[in-house]
Amino acid sequence: METLNSSDSRSGIVHSARRVFRFRWKMAGLAVALVAVNAGISALMVEWRMPDVVTFDMKGTIDRFMDSVFP
């Protein structure tokens, strides 16, 4: 039967800590990616649904109407 010494148990702890550290970085990266995708979709939706600005020349319309009614 094989006995464990302190270096064997330490390497297992370090390996486990590194795995947790990598897992947290992957989760953080995934969260950042999801936020970026959601921000992009939101920006596209706002741009798509934004109404167009329309100008109306009231004076020109009234002038043309008066010219057609009173020649």
All heavy atoms as TSV, in Angstrom:
chain	resi	resn	atom	element	x	y	z
A	1	MET	N	N	0.831	-1.173	0.000
A	1	MET	CA	C	0.000	0.000	0.000
A	1	MET	C	C	0.881	1.243	0.000
A	1	MET	O	O	1.899	1.291	0.671
A	1	MET	CB	C	-0.888	-0.029	1.231
A	1	MET	CG	C	-1.884	1.038	1.226
A	1	MET	SD	S	-2.913	0.719	2.659
A	1	MET	CE	C	-4.410	1.155	2.081
A	2	GLU	N	N	0.461	2.225	-0.717
A	2	GLU	CA	C	1.263	3.425	-0.907
A	2	GLU	C	C	0.827	4.506	0.082
A	2	GLU	O	O	-0.361	4.715	0.303
A	2	GLU	CB	C	1.043	3.922	-2.339
A	2	GLU	CG	C	2.087	4.860	-2.827
A	2	GLU	CD	C	1.839	5.188	-4.289
A	2	GLU	OE1	O	1.608	4.245	-5.075
A	2	GLU	OE2	O	1.857	6.366	-4.606
A	3	THR	N	N	1.787	5.169	0.675
A	3	THR	CA	C	1.457	6.246	1.618
A	3	THR	C	C	1.608	7.592	0.930
A	3	THR	O	O	2.442	7.760	0.039
A	3	THR	CB	C	2.372	6.197	2.842
A	3	THR	OG1	O	3.712	6.362	2.415
A	3	THR	CG2	C	2.202	4.904	3.600
A	4	LEU	N	N	0.806	8.511	1.353
A	4	LEU	CA	C	0.861	9.863	0.787
A	4	LEU	C	C	1.749	10.728	1.654
A	4	LEU	O	O	1.686	10.691	2.874
A	4	LEU	CB	C	-0.538	10.478	0.731
A	4	LEU	CG	C	-1.525	9.822	-0.219
A	4	LEU	CD1	C	-2.883	10.474	-0.068
A	4	LEU	CD2	C	-1.043	9.928	-1.638
A	5	ASN	N	N	2.588	11.495	1.022
A	5	ASN	CA	C	3.377	12.455	1.774
A	5	ASN	C	C	2.791	13.856	1.571
A	5	ASN	O	O	1.820	14.044	0.854
A	5	ASN	CB	C	4.863	12.381	1.381
A	5	ASN	CG	C	5.060	12.635	-0.100
A	5	ASN	OD1	O	4.231	13.263	-0.727
A	5	ASN	ND2	N	6.166	12.132	-0.637
A	6	SER	N	N	3.381	14.842	2.203
A	6	SER	CA	C	2.822	16.190	2.170
A	6	SER	C	C	2.850	16.798	0.767
A	6	SER	O	O	1.961	17.560	0.397
A	6	SER	CB	C	3.562	17.100	3.150
A	6	SER	OG	O	4.916	17.229	2.765
A	7	SER	N	N	3.844	16.463	-0.036
A	7	SER	CA	C	3.907	17.036	-1.393
A	7	SER	C	C	2.801	16.476	-2.282
A	7	SER	O	O	2.282	17.175	-3.145
A	7	SER	CB	C	5.278	16.796	-2.012
A	7	SER	OG	O	5.487	15.417	-2.216
A	8	ASP	N	N	2.433	15.201	-2.079
A	8	ASP	CA	C	1.345	14.615	-2.857
A	8	ASP	C	C	0.009	15.291	-2.542
A	8	ASP	O	O	-0.754	15.613	-3.445
A	8	ASP	CB	C	1.232	13.118	-2.583
A	8	ASP	CG	C	2.395	12.334	-3.152
A	8	ASP	OD1	O	3.050	12.850	-4.096
A	8	ASP	OD2	O	2.639	11.223	-2.644
A	9	SER	N	N	-0.260	15.491	-1.260
A	9	SER	CA	C	-1.527	16.113	-0.898
A	9	SER	C	C	-1.541	17.586	-1.313
A	9	SER	O	O	-2.560	18.115	-1.724
A	9	SER	CB	C	-1.792	15.978	0.597
A	9	SER	OG	O	-0.796	16.655	1.330
A	10	ARG	N	N	-0.379	18.266	-1.239
A	10	ARG	CA	C	-0.308	19.669	-1.648
A	10	ARG	C	C	-0.555	19.805	-3.143
A	10	ARG	O	O	-1.256	20.705	-3.591
A	10	ARG	CB	C	1.035	20.270	-1.271
A	10	ARG	CG	C	1.168	21.718	-1.704
A	10	ARG	CD	C	2.341	22.381	-1.018
A	10	ARG	NE	N	2.722	23.619	-1.633
A	10	ARG	CZ	C	2.020	24.739	-1.618
A	10	ARG	NH1	N	0.854	24.767	-1.040
A	10	ARG	NH2	N	2.480	25.832	-2.187
A	11	SER	N	N	-0.003	18.915	-3.942
A	11	SER	CA	C	-0.203	18.999	-5.391
A	11	SER	C	C	-1.675	18.783	-5.742
A	11	SER	O	O	-2.186	19.393	-6.674
A	11	SER	CB	C	0.682	17.993	-6.115
A	11	SER	OG	O	0.265	16.678	-5.849
A	12	GLY	N	N	-2.356	17.924	-4.998
A	12	GLY	CA	C	-3.791	17.735	-5.235
A	12	GLY	C	C	-4.588	18.976	-4.892
A	12	GLY	O	O	-5.522	19.352	-5.593
A	13	ILE	N	N	-4.214	19.659	-3.819
A	13	ILE	CA	C	-4.905	20.891	-3.419
A	13	ILE	C	C	-4.653	21.990	-4.443
A	13	ILE	O	O	-5.561	22.703	-4.855
A	13	ILE	CB	C	-4.460	21.321	-2.008
A	13	ILE	CG1	C	-4.967	20.322	-0.974
A	13	ILE	CG2	C	-4.951	22.719	-1.687
A	13	ILE	CD1	C	-4.385	20.523	0.405
A	14	VAL	N	N	-3.393	22.112	-4.867
A	14	VAL	CA	C	-3.050	23.135	-5.862
A	14	VAL	C	C	-3.765	22.864	-7.170
A	14	VAL	O	O	-4.298	23.776	-7.799
A	14	VAL	CB	C	-1.518	23.212	-6.063
A	14	VAL	CG1	C	-1.159	24.085	-7.245
A	14	VAL	CG2	C	-0.851	23.718	-4.801
A	15	HIS	N	N	-3.804	21.607	-7.576
A	15	HIS	CA	C	-4.491	21.243	-8.818
A	15	HIS	C	C	-5.971	21.577	-8.715
A	15	HIS	O	O	-6.559	22.127	-9.648
A	15	HIS	CB	C	-4.288	19.762	-9.123
A	15	HIS	CG	C	-4.947	19.313	-10.370
A	15	HIS	ND1	N	-4.540	19.722	-11.617
A	15	HIS	CD2	C	-6.025	18.510	-10.568
A	15	HIS	CE1	C	-5.336	19.187	-12.529
A	15	HIS	NE2	N	-6.245	18.439	-11.917
A	16	SER	N	N	-6.580	21.267	-7.588
A	16	SER	CA	C	-7.995	21.568	-7.387
A	16	SER	C	C	-8.238	23.076	-7.383
A	16	SER	O	O	-9.204	23.560	-7.962
A	16	SER	CB	C	-8.461	20.954	-6.070
A	16	SER	OG	O	-9.795	21.294	-5.828
A	17	ALA	N	N	-7.365	23.837	-6.753
A	17	ALA	CA	C	-7.508	25.289	-6.713
A	17	ALA	C	C	-7.364	25.877	-8.101
A	17	ALA	O	O	-8.090	26.809	-8.475
A	17	ALA	CB	C	-6.477	25.889	-5.773
A	18	ARG	N	N	-6.442	25.357	-8.890
A	18	ARG	CA	C	-6.282	25.839	-10.266
A	18	ARG	C	C	-7.515	25.545	-11.101
A	18	ARG	O	O	-7.926	26.350	-11.927
A	18	ARG	CB	C	-5.048	25.201	-10.906
A	18	ARG	CG	C	-3.756	25.750	-10.402
A	18	ARG	CD	C	-2.596	25.105	-11.088
A	18	ARG	NE	N	-1.341	25.583	-10.540
A	18	ARG	CZ	C	-0.187	24.968	-10.671
A	18	ARG	NH1	N	-0.123	23.826	-11.342
A	18	ARG	NH2	N	0.901	25.466	-10.137
A	19	ARG	N	N	-8.110	24.378	-10.889
A	19	ARG	CA	C	-9.313	24.015	-11.629
A	19	ARG	C	C	-10.459	24.963	-11.291
A	19	ARG	O	O	-11.173	25.436	-12.169
A	19	ARG	CB	C	-9.712	22.571	-11.305
A	19	ARG	CG	C	-10.840	22.080	-12.169
A	19	ARG	CD	C	-11.244	20.653	-11.891
A	19	ARG	NE	N	-10.140	19.812	-11.460
A	19	ARG	CZ	C	-10.285	18.774	-10.653
A	19	ARG	NH1	N	-11.456	18.466	-10.177
A	19	ARG	NH2	N	-9.252	18.042	-10.307
A	20	VAL	N	N	-10.611	25.286	-10.019
A	20	VAL	CA	C	-11.651	26.222	-9.599
A	20	VAL	C	C	-11.379	27.602	-10.178
A	20	VAL	O	O	-12.285	28.288	-10.650
A	20	VAL	CB	C	-11.737	26.283	-8.050
A	20	VAL	CG1	C	-12.603	27.439	-7.588
A	20	VAL	CG2	C	-12.259	24.967	-7.505
A	21	PHE	N	N	-10.111	28.016	-10.169
A	21	PHE	CA	C	-9.730	29.314	-10.715
A	21	PHE	C	C	-10.069	29.386	-12.206
A	21	PHE	O	O	-10.637	30.367	-12.671
A	21	PHE	CB	C	-8.230	29.539	-10.489
A	21	PHE	CG	C	-7.750	30.879	-10.927
A	21	PHE	CD1	C	-8.082	32.021	-10.217
A	21	PHE	CD2	C	-6.951	31.004	-12.057
A	21	PHE	CE1	C	-7.630	33.263	-10.620
A	21	PHE	CE2	C	-6.496	32.243	-12.463
A	21	PHE	CZ	C	-6.835	33.369	-11.739
A	22	ARG	N	N	-9.741	28.336	-12.964
A	22	ARG	CA	C	-10.055	28.308	-14.398
A	22	ARG	C	C	-11.560	28.302	-14.625
A	22	ARG	O	O	-12.050	28.962	-15.540
A	22	ARG	CB	C	-9.423	27.073	-15.049
A	22	ARG	CG	C	-7.997	27.310	-15.466
A	22	ARG	CD	C	-7.472	26.160	-16.304
A	22	ARG	NE	N	-6.455	25.484	-15.496
A	22	ARG	CZ	C	-6.430	24.199	-15.227
A	22	ARG	NH1	N	-7.331	23.403	-15.716
A	22	ARG	NH2	N	-5.481	23.690	-14.468
A	23	PHE	N	N	-12.292	27.569	-13.791
A	23	PHE	CA	C	-13.745	27.525	-13.917
A	23	PHE	C	C	-14.341	28.911	-13.700
A	23	PHE	O	O	-15.232	29.333	-14.433
A	23	PHE	CB	C	-14.328	26.529	-12.910
A	23	PHE	CG	C	-15.819	26.486	-12.893
A	23	PHE	CD1	C	-16.519	25.867	-13.915
A	23	PHE	CD2	C	-16.542	27.083	-11.866
A	23	PHE	CE1	C	-17.899	25.823	-13.909
A	23	PHE	CE2	C	-17.917	27.049	-11.852
A	23	PHE	CZ	C	-18.595	26.416	-12.878
A	24	ARG	N	N	-13.841	29.640	-12.713
A	24	ARG	CA	C	-14.353	30.988	-12.445
A	24	ARG	C	C	-14.052	31.932	-13.596
A	24	ARG	O	O	-14.876	32.763	-13.960
A	24	ARG	CB	C	-13.770	31.524	-11.144
A	24	ARG	CG	C	-14.367	30.866	-9.937
A	24	ARG	CD	C	-13.835	31.450	-8.669
A	24	ARG	NE	N	-14.413	30.759	-7.512
A	24	ARG	CZ	C	-13.951	30.844	-6.307
A	24	ARG	NH1	N	-12.906	31.607	-6.047
A	24	ARG	NH2	N	-14.524	30.183	-5.318
A	25	TRP	N	N	-12.863	31.819	-14.188
A	25	TRP	CA	C	-12.534	32.661	-15.343
A	25	TRP	C	C	-13.428	32.335	-16.530
A	25	TRP	O	O	-13.854	33.226	-17.261
A	25	TRP	CB	C	-11.070	32.495	-15.729
A	25	TRP	CG	C	-10.185	33.458	-15.009
A	25	TRP	CD1	C	-9.337	33.177	-13.994
A	25	TRP	CD2	C	-10.087	34.869	-15.216
A	25	TRP	NE1	N	-8.719	34.315	-13.566
A	25	TRP	CE2	C	-9.158	35.368	-14.299
A	25	TRP	CE3	C	-10.706	35.752	-16.091
A	25	TRP	CZ2	C	-8.823	36.706	-14.233
A	25	TRP	CZ3	C	-10.366	37.098	-16.031
A	25	TRP	CH2	C	-9.440	37.554	-15.109
A	26	LYS	N	N	-13.718	31.058	-16.735
A	26	LYS	CA	C	-14.610	30.675	-17.831
A	26	LYS	C	C	-16.016	31.216	-17.596
A	26	LYS	O	O	-16.662	31.709	-18.516
A	26	LYS	CB	C	-14.652	29.153	-17.981
A	26	LYS	CG	C	-13.401	28.577	-18.580
A	26	LYS	CD	C	-13.486	27.063	-18.671
A	26	LYS	CE	C	-12.205	26.459	-19.180
A	26	LYS	NZ	N	-12.258	25.001	-19.231
A	27	MET	N	N	-16.495	31.131	-16.367
A	27	MET	CA	C	-17.820	31.667	-16.049
A	27	MET	C	C	-17.852	33.183	-16.216
A	27	MET	O	O	-18.834	33.743	-16.717
A	27	MET	CB	C	-18.228	31.287	-14.621
A	27	MET	CG	C	-18.636	29.858	-14.453
A	27	MET	SD	S	-20.152	29.558	-15.368
A	27	MET	CE	C	-19.670	28.218	-16.384
A	28	ALA	N	N	-16.804	33.862	-15.806
A	28	ALA	CA	C	-16.732	35.316	-15.972
A	28	ALA	C	C	-16.706	35.673	-17.455
A	28	ALA	O	O	-17.381	36.617	-17.892
A	28	ALA	CB	C	-15.497	35.868	-15.275
A	29	GLY	N	N	-15.960	34.931	-18.243
A	29	GLY	CA	C	-15.927	35.160	-19.691
A	29	GLY	C	C	-17.286	34.923	-20.328
A	29	GLY	O	O	-17.711	35.676	-21.209
A	30	LEU	N	N	-17.958	33.887	-19.894
A	30	LEU	CA	C	-19.292	33.603	-20.416
A	30	LEU	C	C	-20.264	34.712	-20.044
A	30	LEU	O	O	-21.077	35.138	-20.870
A	30	LEU	CB	C	-19.792	32.261	-19.869
A	30	LEU	CG	C	-21.185	31.827	-20.313
A	30	LEU	CD1	C	-21.218	31.628	-21.817
A	30	LEU	CD2	C	-21.593	30.558	-19.581
A	31	ALA	N	N	-20.179	35.213	-18.826
A	31	ALA	CA	C	-21.060	36.305	-18.397
A	31	ALA	C	C	-20.798	37.564	-19.213
A	31	ALA	O	O	-21.738	38.236	-19.649
A	31	ALA	CB	C	-20.856	36.583	-16.905
A	32	VAL	N	N	-19.535	37.881	-19.452
A	32	VAL	CA	C	-19.199	39.061	-20.263
A	32	VAL	C	C	-19.711	38.885	-21.688
A	32	VAL	O	O	-20.263	39.815	-22.286
A	32	VAL	CB	C	-17.675	39.312	-20.239
A	32	VAL	CG1	C	-17.260	40.319	-21.285
A	32	VAL	CG2	C	-17.240	39.764	-18.858
A	33	ALA	N	N	-19.559	37.699	-22.245
A	33	ALA	CA	C	-20.040	37.438	-23.603
A	33	ALA	C	C	-21.557	37.573	-23.681
A	33	ALA	O	O	-22.092	38.161	-24.631
A	33	ALA	CB	C	-19.605	36.048	-24.058
A	34	LEU	N	N	-22.273	37.055	-22.693
A	34	LEU	CA	C	-23.732	37.163	-22.696
A	34	LEU	C	C	-24.187	38.609	-22.577
A	34	LEU	O	O	-25.130	39.033	-23.263
A	34	LEU	CB	C	-24.319	36.328	-21.558
A	34	LEU	CG	C	-24.321	34.822	-21.782
A	34	LEU	CD1	C	-24.799	34.106	-20.522
A	34	LEU	CD2	C	-25.195	34.458	-22.951
A	35	VAL	N	N	-23.526	39.385	-21.740
A	35	VAL	CA	C	-23.875	40.802	-21.605
A	35	VAL	C	C	-23.610	41.528	-22.918
A	35	VAL	O	O	-24.415	42.366	-23.355
A	35	VAL	CB	C	-23.105	41.447	-20.435
A	35	VAL	CG1	C	-23.234	42.956	-20.457
A	35	VAL	CG2	C	-23.616	40.897	-19.117
A	36	ALA	N	N	-22.505	41.218	-23.586
A	36	ALA	CA	C	-22.177	41.863	-24.861
A	36	ALA	C	C	-23.205	41.510	-25.934
A	36	ALA	O	O	-23.642	42.385	-26.699
A	36	ALA	CB	C	-20.778	41.460	-25.305
A	37	VAL	N	N	-23.600	40.252	-25.994
A	37	VAL	CA	C	-24.609	39.839	-26.983
A	37	VAL	C	C	-25.943	40.519	-26.690
A	37	VAL	O	O	-26.610	41.029	-27.611
A	37	VAL	CB	C	-24.759	38.301	-26.990
A	37	VAL	CG1	C	-25.984	37.866	-27.768
A	37	VAL	CG2	C	-23.508	37.666	-27.574
A	38	ASN	N	N	-26.333	40.566	-25.425
A	38	ASN	CA	C	-27.595	41.222	-25.074
A	38	ASN	C	C	-27.553	42.717	-25.384
A	38	ASN	O	O	-28.548	43.283	-25.843
A	38	ASN	CB	C	-27.923	40.998	-23.601
A	38	ASN	CG	C	-28.428	39.601	-23.346
A	38	ASN	OD1	O	-29.020	38.976	-24.208
A	38	ASN	ND2	N	-28.177	39.101	-22.161
A	39	ALA	N	N	-26.423	43.356	-25.148
A	39	ALA	CA	C	-26.291	44.786	-25.463
A	39	ALA	C	C	-26.392	45.009	-26.967
A	39	ALA	O	O	-27.033	45.966	-27.422
A	39	ALA	CB	C	-24.969	45.320	-24.929
A	40	GLY	N	N	-25.787	44.146	-27.743
A	40	GLY	CA	C	-25.878	44.259	-29.197
A	40	GLY	C	C	-27.290	44.074	-29.704
A	40	GLY	O	O	-27.769	44.831	-30.565
A	41	ILE	N	N	-27.985	43.087	-29.187
A	41	ILE	CA	C	-29.375	42.854	-29.593
A	41	ILE	C	C	-30.245	44.034	-29.183
A	41	ILE	O	O	-31.096	44.485	-29.956
A	41	ILE	CB	C	-29.899	41.533	-28.991
A	41	ILE	CG1	C	-29.199	40.346	-29.657
A	41	ILE	CG2	C	-31.408	41.417	-29.140
A	41	ILE	CD1	C	-29.484	39.016	-29.006
A	42	SER	N	N	-30.031	44.564	-27.990
A	42	SER	CA	C	-30.807	45.718	-27.536
A	42	SER	C	C	-30.561	46.932	-28.421
A	42	SER	O	O	-31.494	47.664	-28.771
A	42	SER	CB	C	-30.461	46.058	-26.084
A	42	SER	OG	O	-30.826	44.992	-25.238
A	43	ALA	N	N	-29.307	47.154	-28.794
A	43	ALA	CA	C	-28.986	48.287	-29.666
A	43	ALA	C	C	-29.650	48.129	-31.029
A	43	ALA	O	O	-30.181	49.108	-31.592
A	43	ALA	CB	C	-27.474	48.415	-29.823
A	44	LEU	N	N	-29.654	46.924	-31.561
A	44	LEU	CA	C	-30.318	46.692	-32.846
A	44	LEU	C	C	-31.824	46.905	-32.746
A	44	LEU	O	O	-32.442	47.476	-33.654
A	44	LEU	CB	C	-30.025	45.275	-33.348
A	44	LEU	CG	C	-28.610	45.032	-33.852
A	44	LEU	CD1	C	-28.420	43.556	-34.176
A	44	LEU	CD2	C	-28.335	45.877	-35.071
A	45	MET	N	N	-32.428	46.468	-31.661
A	45	MET	CA	C	-33.870	46.645	-31.488
A	45	MET	C	C	-34.230	48.122	-31.360
A	45	MET	O	O	-35.230	48.574	-31.908
A	45	MET	CB	C	-34.362	45.878	-30.253
A	45	MET	CG	C	-34.293	44.382	-30.399
A	45	MET	SD	S	-35.371	43.744	-31.683
A	45	MET	CE	C	-36.959	44.065	-30.963
A	46	VAL	N	N	-33.425	48.887	-30.628
A	46	VAL	CA	C	-33.690	50.313	-30.480
A	46	VAL	C	C	-33.555	51.007	-31.828
A	46	VAL	O	O	-34.370	51.863	-32.189
A	46	VAL	CB	C	-32.741	50.934	-29.430
A	46	VAL	CG1	C	-32.746	52.444	-29.499
A	46	VAL	CG2	C	-33.130	50.466	-28.041
A	47	GLU	N	N	-32.529	50.653	-32.578
A	47	GLU	CA	C	-32.323	51.269	-33.896
A	47	GLU	C	C	-33.449	50.894	-34.849
A	47	GLU	O	O	-33.915	51.722	-35.636
A	47	GLU	CB	C	-30.973	50.813	-34.462
A	47	GLU	CG	C	-30.615	51.422	-35.790
A	47	GLU	CD	C	-30.329	52.906	-35.701
A	47	GLU	OE1	O	-29.890	53.361	-34.636
A	47	GLU	OE2	O	-30.543	53.601	-36.705
A	48	TRP	N	N	-33.904	49.669	-34.794
A	48	TRP	CA	C	-34.934	49.190	-35.703
A	48	TRP	C	C	-36.287	49.849	-35.402
A	48	TRP	O	O	-37.032	50.184	-36.308
A	48	TRP	CB	C	-35.041	47.677	-35.578
A	48	TRP	CG	C	-36.127	47.064	-36.395
A	48	TRP	CD1	C	-36.238	47.079	-37.747
A	48	TRP	CD2	C	-37.254	46.338	-35.916
A	48	TRP	NE1	N	-37.362	46.408	-38.132
A	48	TRP	CE2	C	-38.010	45.946	-37.025
A	48	TRP	CE3	C	-37.690	45.986	-34.639
A	48	TRP	CZ2	C	-39.168	45.213	-36.896
A	48	TRP	CZ3	C	-38.845	45.253	-34.523
A	48	TRP	CH2	C	-39.577	44.875	-35.641
A	49	ARG	N	N	-36.590	50.047	-34.133
A	49	ARG	CA	C	-37.893	50.568	-33.756
A	49	ARG	C	C	-37.927	52.083	-33.603
A	49	ARG	O	O	-38.971	52.647	-33.318
A	49	ARG	CB	C	-38.346	49.919	-32.451
A	49	ARG	CG	C	-38.544	48.417	-32.612
A	49	ARG	CD	C	-39.182	47.790	-31.427
A	49	ARG	NE	N	-40.347	48.463	-30.937
A	49	ARG	CZ	C	-41.607	48.175	-31.262
A	49	ARG	NH1	N	-41.835	47.225	-32.131
A	49	ARG	NH2	N	-42.601	48.818	-30.725
A	50	MET	N	N	-36.809	52.763	-33.821
A	50	MET	CA	C	-36.774	54.208	-33.673
A	50	MET	C	C	-37.528	54.857	-34.840
A	50	MET	O	O	-37.294	54.541	-36.005
A	50	MET	CB	C	-35.333	54.721	-33.650
A	50	MET	CG	C	-35.236	56.191	-33.329
A	50	MET	SD	S	-33.545	56.736	-33.158
A	50	MET	CE	C	-33.110	55.909	-31.652
A	51	PRO	N	N	-38.458	55.765	-34.540
A	51	PRO	CA	C	-39.220	56.391	-35.626
A	51	PRO	C	C	-38.350	57.363	-36.427
A	51	PRO	O	O	-37.371	57.916	-35.920
A	51	PRO	CB	C	-40.332	57.144	-34.887
A	51	PRO	CG	C	-39.795	57.370	-33.528
A	51	PRO	CD	C	-38.872	56.227	-33.234
A	52	ASP	N	N	-38.724	57.557	-37.692
A	52	ASP	CA	C	-38.022	58.510	-38.546
A	52	ASP	C	C	-38.517	59.919	-38.251
A	52	ASP	O	O	-39.704	60.136	-37.977
A	52	ASP	CB	C	-38.266	58.193	-40.015
A	52	ASP	CG	C	-37.656	56.859	-40.413
A	52	ASP	OD1	O	-36.655	56.478	-39.801
A	52	ASP	OD2	O	-38.193	56.227	-41.342
A	53	VAL	N	N	-37.621	60.867	-38.338
A	53	VAL	CA	C	-37.980	62.265	-38.126
A	53	VAL	C	C	-38.508	62.813	-39.443
A	53	VAL	O	O	-37.883	62.665	-40.490
A	53	VAL	CB	C	-36.755	63.074	-37.650
A	53	VAL	CG1	C	-37.101	64.534	-37.509
A	53	VAL	CG2	C	-36.239	62.517	-36.339
A	54	VAL	N	N	-39.679	63.446	-39.379
A	54	VAL	CA	C	-40.317	63.979	-40.569
A	54	VAL	C	C	-40.477	65.488	-40.397
A	54	VAL	O	O	-40.859	65.956	-39.325
A	54	VAL	CB	C	-41.710	63.334	-40.783
A	54	VAL	CG1	C	-42.403	63.918	-41.989
A	54	VAL	CG2	C	-41.569	61.836	-40.911
A	55	THR	N	N	-40.171	66.229	-41.456
A	55	THR	CA	C	-40.376	67.677	-41.416
A	55	THR	C	C	-41.574	68.025	-42.275
A	55	THR	O	O	-41.876	67.351	-43.264
A	55	THR	CB	C	-39.130	68.427	-41.925
A	55	THR	OG1	O	-38.871	68.022	-43.263
A	55	THR	CG2	C	-37.924	68.127	-41.054
A	56	PHE	N	N	-42.248	69.083	-41.891
A	56	PHE	CA	C	-43.448	69.505	-42.602
A	56	PHE	C	C	-43.367	71.016	-42.805
A	56	PHE	O	O	-43.192	71.769	-41.844
A	56	PHE	CB	C	-44.697	69.138	-41.783
A	56	PHE	CG	C	-45.977	69.495	-42.470
A	56	PHE	CD1	C	-46.404	68.807	-43.584
A	56	PHE	CD2	C	-46.744	70.540	-41.991
A	56	PHE	CE1	C	-47.587	69.140	-44.211
A	56	PHE	CE2	C	-47.931	70.875	-42.609
A	56	PHE	CZ	C	-48.347	70.177	-43.715
A	57	ASP	N	N	-43.497	71.449	-44.052
A	57	ASP	CA	C	-43.429	72.866	-44.386
A	57	ASP	C	C	-44.854	73.428	-44.405
A	57	ASP	O	O	-45.544	73.385	-45.413
A	57	ASP	CB	C	-42.746	73.054	-45.742
A	57	ASP	CG	C	-42.593	74.509	-46.127
A	57	ASP	OD1	O	-42.701	75.373	-45.239
A	57	ASP	OD2	O	-42.368	74.771	-47.327
A	58	MET	N	N	-45.295	73.933	-43.243
A	58	MET	CA	C	-46.653	74.432	-43.106
A	58	MET	C	C	-46.891	75.665	-43.980
A	58	MET	O	O	-47.911	75.783	-44.644
A	58	MET	CB	C	-46.935	74.761	-41.642
A	58	MET	CG	C	-48.352	75.213	-41.399
A	58	MET	SD	S	-49.500	73.879	-41.660
A	58	MET	CE	C	-49.915	73.545	-40.000
A	59	LYS	N	N	-45.944	76.592	-44.004
A	59	LYS	CA	C	-46.117	77.834	-44.779
A	59	LYS	C	C	-46.212	77.519	-46.269
A	59	LYS	O	O	-47.066	78.045	-46.973
A	59	LYS	CB	C	-44.962	78.785	-44.511
A	59	LYS	CG	C	-45.120	80.121	-45.227
A	59	LYS	CD	C	-43.972	81.036	-44.909
A	59	LYS	CE	C	-44.069	82.379	-45.577
A	59	LYS	NZ	N	-44.616	82.466	-46.878
A	60	GLY	N	N	-45.332	76.668	-46.762
A	60	GLY	CA	C	-45.365	76.307	-48.180
A	60	GLY	C	C	-46.671	75.617	-48.549
A	60	GLY	O	O	-47.234	75.873	-49.626
A	61	THR	N	N	-47.176	74.759	-47.686
A	61	THR	CA	C	-48.436	74.066	-47.956
A	61	THR	C	C	-49.596	75.043	-47.990
A	61	THR	O	O	-50.452	74.984	-48.896
A	61	THR	CB	C	-48.685	72.994	-46.876
A	61	THR	OG1	O	-47.581	72.096	-46.842
A	61	THR	CG2	C	-49.945	72.210	-47.171
A	62	ILE	N	N	-49.632	75.968	-47.045
A	62	ILE	CA	C	-50.724	76.958	-47.018
A	62	ILE	C	C	-50.623	77.884	-48.221
A	62	ILE	O	O	-51.642	78.217	-48.854
A	62	ILE	CB	C	-50.691	77.745	-45.692
A	62	ILE	CG1	C	-51.080	76.808	-44.554
A	62	ILE	CG2	C	-51.622	78.955	-45.748
A	62	ILE	CD1	C	-50.958	77.407	-43.179
A	63	ASP	N	N	-49.405	78.299	-48.569
A	63	ASP	CA	C	-49.224	79.145	-49.762
A	63	ASP	C	C	-49.694	78.441	-51.023
A	63	ASP	O	O	-50.399	79.040	-51.858
A	63	ASP	CB	C	-47.767	79.567	-49.900
A	63	ASP	CG	C	-47.333	80.572	-48.862
A	63	ASP	OD1	O	-48.236	81.176	-48.219
A	63	ASP	OD2	O	-46.107	80.746	-48.683
A	64	ARG	N	N	-49.379	77.193	-51.199
A	64	ARG	CA	C	-49.845	76.440	-52.391
A	64	ARG	C	C	-51.357	76.289	-52.365
A	64	ARG	O	O	-52.019	76.386	-53.408
A	64	ARG	CB	C	-49.167	75.075	-52.442
A	64	ARG	CG	C	-47.815	75.141	-53.116
A	64	ARG	CD	C	-47.228	73.787	-53.350
A	64	ARG	NE	N	-46.324	73.538	-52.225
A	64	ARG	CZ	C	-46.232	72.412	-51.554
A	64	ARG	NH1	N	-46.946	71.382	-51.898
A	64	ARG	NH2	N	-45.411	72.302	-50.534
A	65	PHE	N	N	-51.924	76.045	-51.175
A	65	PHE	CA	C	-53.382	75.923	-51.078
A	65	PHE	C	C	-54.047	77.252	-51.451
A	65	PHE	O	O	-55.019	77.269	-52.211
A	65	PHE	CB	C	-53.769	75.510	-49.648
A	65	PHE	CG	C	-55.243	75.534	-49.422
A	65	PHE	CD1	C	-56.062	74.555	-49.949
A	65	PHE	CD2	C	-55.821	76.540	-48.651
A	65	PHE	CE1	C	-57.429	74.571	-49.742
A	65	PHE	CE2	C	-57.183	76.570	-48.439
A	65	PHE	CZ	C	-58.001	75.578	-48.987
A	66	MET	N	N	-53.540	78.374	-50.934
A	66	MET	CA	C	-54.141	79.677	-51.247
A	66	MET	C	C	-53.996	80.000	-52.719
A	66	MET	O	O	-54.923	80.574	-53.317
A	66	MET	CB	C	-53.450	80.762	-50.416
A	66	MET	CG	C	-53.762	80.622	-48.930
A	66	MET	SD	S	-55.503	80.655	-48.641
A	66	MET	CE	C	-55.561	81.719	-47.252
A	67	ASP	N	N	-52.872	79.628	-53.336
A	67	ASP	CA	C	-52.692	79.887	-54.774
A	67	ASP	C	C	-53.670	79.052	-55.606
A	67	ASP	O	O	-54.150	79.511	-56.648
A	67	ASP	CB	C	-51.259	79.550	-55.202
A	67	ASP	CG	C	-50.261	80.575	-54.696
A	67	ASP	OD1	O	-50.685	81.690	-54.305
A	67	ASP	OD2	O	-49.054	80.249	-54.666
A	68	SER	N	N	-53.978	77.834	-55.151
A	68	SER	CA	C	-54.912	76.994	-55.928
A	68	SER	C	C	-56.363	77.400	-55.701
A	68	SER	O	O	-57.198	77.259	-56.587
A	68	SER	CB	C	-54.723	75.527	-55.559
A	68	SER	OG	O	-55.151	75.292	-54.241
A	69	VAL	N	N	-56.691	77.958	-54.540
A	69	VAL	CA	C	-58.076	78.361	-54.253
A	69	VAL	C	C	-58.367	79.754	-54.848
A	69	VAL	O	O	-59.412	79.979	-55.441
A	69	VAL	CB	C	-58.328	78.365	-52.719
A	69	VAL	CG1	C	-59.690	78.979	-52.400
A	69	VAL	CG2	C	-58.242	76.958	-52.178
A	70	PHE	N	N	-57.464	80.677	-54.697
A	70	PHE	CA	C	-57.636	82.038	-55.188
A	70	PHE	C	C	-56.603	82.331	-56.279
A	70	PHE	O	O	-55.549	82.906	-56.011
A	70	PHE	CB	C	-57.457	83.057	-54.043
A	70	PHE	CG	C	-58.376	82.804	-52.878
A	70	PHE	CD1	C	-57.866	82.344	-51.674
A	70	PHE	CD2	C	-59.744	83.018	-52.987
A	70	PHE	CE1	C	-58.691	82.115	-50.594
A	70	PHE	CE2	C	-60.574	82.785	-51.919
A	70	PHE	CZ	C	-60.048	82.330	-50.716
A	71	PRO	N	N	-56.902	81.976	-57.523
A	71	PRO	CA	C	-55.905	82.158	-58.586
A	71	PRO	C	C	-55.683	83.601	-58.986
A	71	PRO	O	O	-56.191	84.527	-58.864
A	71	PRO	CB	C	-56.423	81.368	-59.757
A	71	PRO	CG	C	-57.774	80.900	-59.439
A	71	PRO	CD	C	-58.035	81.227	-57.995
